[in-house]
Amino acid sequence: YRWMLQRAIDGIWENITWKEKVIKRRRLIPIIPKSNEFKRNLRNSLLRNWNFCAHYVDSAIKQAYSILKSWRRNFGWKKDKNEACR
């Protein structure tokens, strides 16, 4: 399962697009792909190498999105917090 979760994270990570935005300073905002077609292709590619039930694949994809969504919320804020402390 961990192998499949890592493959799901890698698949999503490779398809992240970066949008440049100016909020107090120049920042890169990651845009995570959420289209149904992308999710279907990711699921099918993971199922090719998986011999067990498909709900494990669905669970790994859902967890991968949750991990990357959490990372996206925290991305770019570390520098601001350190600058405010000085």
Protein Blocks (a to p, Z undefined) as FASTA:
>chain_A
ZZmmmmmmmmmmmmpccddddehiacddddddfbfklmmmmmmmmmmmpcbdfklmmmmm
mmmmmmmmmmmmmgoklmmmmmmmZZ
